[in-house]
């Protein structure tokens, strides 16, 4: 079960989570050309190893496990996965 970045990240993109992720599955990162244009950060559901490091690092509590996403944010599960379908070759 992957983690999901939800609504509180929109416009914030703190990126603390990218620094602690051991498998580099959170994108775009600062320095990535897509960082400025992205509305939020996203977790790759295929790469996430469920380590929980990102949850602790997020200053706006935007990250939850997929099975704990509140009903009003369920669209963010597909939104995170869709980002990686667009950027993968």
Secondary structure, 3 states (H helix, E strand, C coil): CCEEECHHHCCCCCCHHHHHCCCCCEECCCCCCCCCCCCCCEECCCCCCCCCHHHHHCCCCCEEEHHHCCHHHCHHHHHHHHHHHHHCC
